[in-house]
Amino acid sequence: MAWGIEYLEEAQADLDALDHSQQIQVVKAIRKVSANPLPNTEGGYGKPLGNRVSSKLTGYQKIVLTKLGIRVVYCVIRKKSVMKIIVISVRNDEQVYKIAHERIHFR
């Protein structure tokens, strides 16, 4: 059973800003991961993030679309069986993780 998918408003805007072919690939990857968005340490598809100098993202996961150079950062809300998309962005020297940190901690 796939988990529900929710987007922060900003993450939806991130998705809308991509060109159509990128949008299709990103949505496809998100849907695939939603089958089991738990961290890979628990048998899921999620790649856990941690704390860095510029971002504190422990408890969050990422989806890596290597060919597109895009990262999707999300969190799992276990009680609601929802994966919440925080940011969708091109990986640019950790910028995507800084954006995720800001969206999480400055709401």
Phi, psi and omega in degrees: 000127180284147176280159174290157180236127175235148179241137165298153178306318182295323179291323176296320177296322176302313181297315181297333182283344179285157176288164189302317181294323176293318179303314181301314182292320180293314179298320178299316179295318179297316179297320179298312182294329181296344175297328176199082185280003179297161179300151179297340176290344178248016177089007180266187181269345186292140175256109186298144174256165180225198179266138176229176180302317186266350184208141178248097188235025175299134181095356178251157180239167176227155170244131182250120173253088190302312184296328179273343184071028183249143175240144174240125177253133181215165173235157179255126175254095189298319183299327182259359185051052183232140167254123184258120181279125183263314182208145172231116185203159173291137177285117183222090179049053176070006182300321181300323181286326175295318178298315179301315179302314180296317182294327182281314190266351182239031178273000000 
